Amino acid sequence: MAENRTEIFVGTVVLTVALGFLFYTAQATGFANGPGSSAANYTASFRAADGIAVGSEVRLAGVKLGTVTDLALNPVTFRADATVAVPANLEIPDDSSLIISSEGLLGGNFVEIVPGGSPFNLEPGGQFLDTQGSVSLVSLLMRFVTGSEE
């Protein structure tokens, strides 16, 4: 009988730990803020979108607010069209910029919202007009080595 109680106790602890890991994973990946949550989508067009993909973080002042939900090549303009999802209650000035930034030399890239100073806000579904694509570290190093100023 004591052996049965021990098995029940150990099983309960294992299930509790597994549920804790599941909850943590859902929070860390943003899955908990998924389809049921209130999010606003915005679009942007980048000259170069190297280093970001669907699921990349969208940050404002270093705080993760959302994710990149779609990234595709526009066959007419030959630019990368991105869709980002951020909380719907976030008011973003309509002259804000969307920049692809790097976490460092070895870190990954993320999308950063740089707020503008306009008194008017972007409507959900609106488009960021001011964008800056990713900067290639290799091309910067080549410019430095060759001394070109292209």
KABELJO-V657230 format. One record per residue. RES is the residue in one letter. SS is DSSP state (@ for helix, = for strand, . for the rest). PHI is phi as a letter, one per 30 degrees, with the letter a starting at -180 (* if undefined). PSI is psi in whole degrees, 0 to 359 (* if undefined). Layout:
# KABELJO-V657230
RES_SS_PHI_PSI / RES_SS_PHI_PSI
This chain:
# KABELJO-V657230
M_._*_319 / A_@_d_327 / E_@_d_322 / N_@_d_319 / R_@_d_321 / T_@_d_317 / E_@_d_320 / I_@_d_316 / F_@_d_312 / V_@_d_319 / G_@_d_319 / T_@_d_317 / V_@_d_316 / V_@_d_316 / L_@_d_321 / T_@_d_316 / V_@_d_318 / A_@_d_317 / L_@_d_324 / G_@_d_315 / F_@_d_320 / L_@_d_315 / F_@_d_315 / Y_@_d_316 / T_@_d_318 / A_@_d_320 / Q_@_d_317 / A_@_d_326 / T_@_d_353 / G_._i_5 / F_@_d_330 / A_@_d_338 / N_@_c_30 / G_._d_219 / P_._e_333 / G_._d_343 / S_._d_163 / S_._d_111 / A_=_b_148 / A_=_c_137 / N_=_c_139 / Y_=_b_153 / T_=_c_159 / A_=_a_155 / S_=_b_123 / F_=_c_145 / R_._d_320 / A_._b_129 / A_._c_34 / D_._d_136 / G_._j_351 / I_._c_157 / A_._a_175 / V_._e_128 / G_._j_350 / S_._d_151 / E_=_d_148 / V_=_c_125 / R_=_b_153 / L_=_b_121 / A_._h_34 / G_._i_0 / V_=_c_129 / K_=_d_123 / L_=_c_330 / G_=_a_199 / T_=_b_163 / V_=_d_123 / T_=_c_342 / D_=_a_143 / L_=_b_119 / A_=_b_155 / L_=_d_129 / N_=_d_115 / P_._d_346 / V_._d_312 / T_._c_348 / F_._h_37 / R_=_c_161 / A_=_d_116 / D_=_c_125 / A_=_c_148 / T_=_c_129 / V_=_c_145 / A_=_c_126 / V_=_b_165 / P_=_e_138 / A_._d_335 / N_._d_359 / L_._d_121 / E_._c_115 / I_._c_122 / P_=_e_145 / D_._d_352 / D_._c_20 / S_._d_159 / S_=_c_154 / L_=_b_120 / I_=_b_140 / I_=_d_115 / S_=_c_162 / S_=_c_146 / E_._d_351 / G_._l_189 / L_._d_320 / L_._c_354 / G_._d_172 / G_._d_179 / N_=_c_157 / F_=_b_167 / V_=_c_130 / E_=_c_133 / I_=_c_124 / V_=_c_107 / P_._d_144 / G_._c_194 / G_._c_12 / S_._d_144 / P_._d_352 / F_._c_145 / N_=_c_153 / L_._d_137 / E_._d_146 / P_._e_134 / G_._j_359 / G_._d_180 / Q_=_b_136 / F_=_d_121 / L_._d_329 / D_=_c_110 / T_=_b_155 / Q_=_b_121 / G_._d_180 / S_._d_151 / V_._c_128 / S_._d_121 / L_@_d_324 / V_@_d_316 / S_@_d_325 / L_@_d_317 / L_@_d_321 / M_@_d_321 / R_@_d_320 / F_@_d_316 / V_@_d_316 / T_@_d_344 / G_._i_13 / S_._d_155 / E_._b_41 / E_._d_*
